[in-house]
Amino acid sequence: MNSASSRSRTLQAVGALGLAAATAVLMTGCGQSSDSATNAATSEAAKVVPQQQTTSPSATAQLTEDQQERKEVLDATKVTFDDAATTATGEVAGSKLVDIDLEGVDDDDRDASPSPTATGSPTGSPSPTGSPSPTGTGASSPSASPGADGPVWIAEVAEKDGTIHTVRINAVDGKVIEARVDADQDADDKKQTADQLAQATQTPQQAAKVATGKKKGTVTSVSLDDNDGKGVIWQVDVVGSDWKKTTFDVDAKNDTIVREETDED
C-alpha cells in the first residue's frame, strides 16, 4: 500500500509538471503570435503613413506649357497694356492704336509675316511678333519667352490716312525700343485701315475694360478686326490668375461682347 501510494504521488507530480510545462509553452506561443501580429501591423502601417503624408504637386508643376510661358512673361512685365498704348500713339503724332500685343504670349496663334527689314532688333531680343492688323501686315517670327532685355509690347498705330507704324516698347521700363513705318503697305491697305478706324467709335481701352469686367486678369493683346462683314470689333485677350487666356470679341461701336472663347491649354 505504501509503495502504491508513493508511485501514485510520483505520477501526480510528473503530470503536474508536464501540465505546467505545456501551459508555459502554450503561453509563450501565444505571446509570440501576438507579438508577430503586432509587428506585422506596425510594419504595414509604416508603409502606408509615408504615402498619406506625401505633399501634393505645386501649382506651377500642374501648368501646361502654354500657361507656364504666359506666367513667365507676365511675371516679368511691369508696363500695362494701356500705358504701352499711350506711349505708342505718342510716338506718332495724330495716330490711333490699331493693334498691340505682348511678345511671347501665345504668339503661335498669330499670323506672322516677315519683317520689312532683314536686321534684328536693336536690343538683341527675339524678333517682334504681332497679331494680324486690319491691313493683313504683321511683324516677324514668334517668340516663346521674354528676350534678353525682358518682355516687349509690339504696337501698330495708324495715321489718319491709314499709314501704319510699328512701335516696340520695353515692357519693363516703358521705353521705346524702335519705331518705323511698315514698308509693305499699298493704297488699298491704307484705305482699309482708315475705314475700319473710322467705324470704331469705341477706343481699345474701352474694349479692354469691357473684357476685364467679364473676366478679371491682364490684357495681353488688343486688335482691331473685321467682324465678318458686320462692322468692326476689338479682339481682346485676357489672361486670368489661372494663366488661361480668354479672347473676347467686343463690338467697336457699342462695347457689346459678341464672342468669348477660353484657351484651356
C-alpha atoms as one frame of an Amber mdcrd trajectory, in Angstrom:
protein
   0.000   0.000   0.000   2.773   2.436   0.882   4.637   1.602  -2.351   1.465
   2.142  -4.440   0.742   5.440  -2.745   4.304   6.560  -3.381   4.046   5.725
  -7.092   0.692   7.496  -7.293   2.132  10.651  -5.772   5.094  10.470  -8.136
   2.822  10.161 -11.161   0.698  13.082  -9.985   3.790  15.226  -9.558   5.093
  14.314 -13.012   1.694  15.033 -14.503   1.541  18.400 -12.781   4.994  19.276
 -14.029   4.035  18.228 -17.550   0.875  20.288 -17.406   2.796  23.324 -16.193
   5.350  22.927 -18.952   2.661  22.586 -21.576   0.909  25.659 -20.232   4.150
  27.620 -20.329   4.804  26.556 -23.892   1.263  27.461 -24.905   1.509  30.850
 -23.245   4.873  31.511 -24.897   3.466  30.540 -28.263   0.507  32.847 -27.810
   2.795  35.686 -26.809   4.961  35.172 -29.847   1.928  35.056 -32.103   0.612
  38.257 -30.548   3.980  39.992 -30.917   4.289  38.835 -34.525   0.850  40.149
 -35.351   1.660  43.492 -33.707   4.982  43.753 -35.524   3.336  42.922 -38.839
   0.644  45.566 -38.300   3.269  48.136 -37.364   5.267  47.287 -40.470   2.231
  47.676 -42.713   1.333  50.994 -41.074   4.836  52.253 -41.683   4.372  51.544
 -45.372   1.055  53.416 -45.566   1.759  56.508 -43.457   4.515  57.993 -45.649
   2.229  57.770 -48.673  -0.513  59.620 -46.798   1.911  62.366 -45.828   3.268
  62.939 -49.338   2.681  66.557 -50.350   0.683  67.362 -53.461   2.444  68.792
 -56.563   2.894  72.541 -56.658   0.545  74.703 -58.708   3.386  75.511 -61.096
   4.014  71.818 -61.760   0.400  71.442 -62.888   0.565  74.224 -65.504   0.557
  73.391 -69.192   3.439  74.567 -71.352   1.389  77.494 -72.685   0.284  78.519
 -69.196   3.864  78.364 -67.911   5.023  80.600 -70.785   2.293  83.135 -70.030
   3.274  83.133 -66.364   6.950  83.731 -67.150   6.199  86.638 -69.489   3.611
  88.299 -67.253   5.721  87.910 -64.115   8.430  89.917 -65.889   6.065  92.546
 -67.351   5.788  95.869 -65.489   4.150  98.095 -68.131   0.402  97.630 -68.628
  -1.376  97.496 -71.964  -2.904 100.964 -71.660   0.401 102.589 -70.699   2.109
 100.920 -73.658  -0.728 102.029 -75.951  -0.352 105.632 -74.791   3.390 105.506
 -75.408   2.907 104.046 -78.893   0.372 106.649 -80.068   2.528 109.400 -78.582
   5.392 108.262 -80.792   3.458 109.109 -83.995   1.590 112.403 -83.925  -2.139
 112.167 -84.560  -2.103 108.347 -84.709  -4.565 105.825 -83.326  -3.897 102.327
 -81.982  -4.725  99.509 -84.385  -3.054  96.583 -82.648  -0.944  95.860 -79.573
   0.441  92.534 -78.431   2.695  91.375 -75.599   5.505  89.433 -77.252   5.874
  85.840 -76.059   2.236  85.284 -75.052   0.611  82.821 -77.467   2.479  84.248
 -80.445   1.992  80.970 -82.307  -1.723  81.791 -82.506  -0.998  84.766 -84.711
  -0.230  85.108 -88.412   3.422  86.024 -88.541   4.880  87.661 -91.616   8.482
  88.578 -92.454   9.863  91.766 -91.018  10.217  94.637 -93.533  13.936  94.672
 -92.752  16.380  91.811 -92.504  18.150  93.197 -89.461  17.411  92.006 -85.958
  16.028  94.098 -83.149  18.267  96.764 -81.582  18.189  95.046 -78.216  19.186
  91.601 -79.389  15.906  90.192 -78.064  13.850  87.811 -80.195  12.304  89.349
 -83.304   8.954  91.036 -82.672   5.687  89.255 -83.059   2.399  90.997 -83.647
  -1.177  89.922 -84.188  -2.687  90.402 -87.645  -3.527  94.013 -88.398  -6.554
  95.138 -90.390  -4.224  95.540 -93.346  -3.005  91.975 -93.133   0.508  93.055
 -92.214   2.282  91.870 -89.125   5.653  91.686 -87.507   8.201  88.927 -87.537
   8.520  85.392 -86.255   7.066  84.277 -82.906   8.932  84.053 -79.628   8.032
  81.716 -76.767   9.531  83.661 -73.864  10.878  87.084 -72.891  14.031  88.177
 -74.699  17.349  89.024 -73.105  16.085  92.515 -72.259  12.728  91.301 -70.977
   9.239  91.255 -72.485   8.249  93.684 -75.254   4.977  95.257 -76.344   4.548
  95.328 -80.136   2.142  98.089 -81.165   0.765  99.167 -84.526  -0.553 102.715
 -84.781  -2.059 104.350 -87.847  -2.049 107.869 -89.181  -5.298 109.419 -90.411
  -4.665 108.173 -93.958  -4.154 104.611 -92.698  -0.359 104.527 -92.788   0.764
 102.076 -90.106   3.809 102.461 -87.883   5.180  99.638 -85.730   6.397 100.679
 -82.285   8.285  98.299 -79.991   8.194  99.167 -76.294  10.160  97.634 -73.431
   7.520  96.110 -71.141   9.727  96.552 -68.068  10.722 100.220 -68.198   8.268
 101.528 -70.841  10.952 102.946 -73.140  10.557 102.887 -76.929  12.970 100.416
 -78.500  12.092 101.048 -82.131   9.552 102.947 -84.246   9.292 102.552 -88.011
   6.830 102.816 -90.885   5.640  99.481 -92.256   7.110  99.419 -95.744   4.828
  96.823 -97.343   1.540  98.777 -97.337  -0.196  99.775-100.541  -3.002 102.263
-101.120  -5.741  99.644-100.585  -4.223  98.541 -97.275  -4.136 102.100 -96.017
  -7.716 102.759 -97.103  -8.952  99.620 -95.351  -7.224 100.608 -92.128  -8.553
 104.169 -92.271 -12.106 102.906 -92.927 -12.020 100.480 -90.006 -10.693 103.123
 -87.649 -13.477 105.446 -88.747 -16.047 102.779 -87.843 -14.534 102.129 -84.404
 -16.322 104.659 -82.231 -15.166 102.882 -79.068 -11.499 103.001 -78.070  -9.316
  99.937 -77.452  -9.111 100.991 -73.795 -12.913 100.877 -73.534 -12.978  97.422
 -75.127 -10.305  96.194 -72.708 -12.366  97.478 -69.787 -15.404  95.558 -71.042
 -13.347  92.360 -71.349 -11.742  92.606 -67.907 -15.151  93.414 -66.461 -16.231
  89.971 -67.650 -13.013  88.201 -66.630 -10.503  89.540 -64.134  -6.989  89.371
 -65.472  -4.248  91.019 -67.509  -4.803  92.325 -71.030  -2.112  90.889 -73.300
  -3.461  91.847 -76.725  -5.957  94.215 -78.360  -6.520  94.194 -82.112  -8.959
  95.913 -84.462 -10.543  93.444 -86.872 -13.451  92.923 -89.229 -16.497  91.136
 -87.789 -17.315  89.006 -90.831 -18.742  91.968 -92.679 -20.851  93.055 -89.689
 -18.817  96.088 -88.740 -15.608  96.024 -86.728 -14.569  94.538 -83.404 -11.809
  94.913 -80.880 -10.381  91.479 -80.184  -9.109  91.446 -76.599  -7.022  88.716
 -74.942  -7.170  88.458 -71.142  -5.005  86.094 -69.077  -6.515  85.237 -65.699
  -4.966  84.122 -62.411  -5.194  80.517 -63.648  -2.906  81.550 -66.565  -5.603
  80.587 -69.081  -6.282  83.004 -71.928  -9.778  84.170 -72.854 -10.390  86.017
 -76.118 -13.265  88.484 -76.285 -14.644  89.990 -79.494 -16.052  93.362 -78.457
 -18.207  95.351 -80.871 -16.221  98.510 -81.638 -19.380 100.625 -81.839 -21.328
  99.691 -78.705 -18.938  97.733 -76.428 -21.062  94.565 -76.625 -19.271  91.216
 -76.308 -20.184  89.256 -79.442 -17.937  86.247 -78.835 -15.955  84.733 -75.971
 -13.550  81.787 -76.093 -11.187  80.380 -73.453  -7.992  78.543 -74.379  -7.706
  75.620 -71.947  -4.039  74.991 -72.814
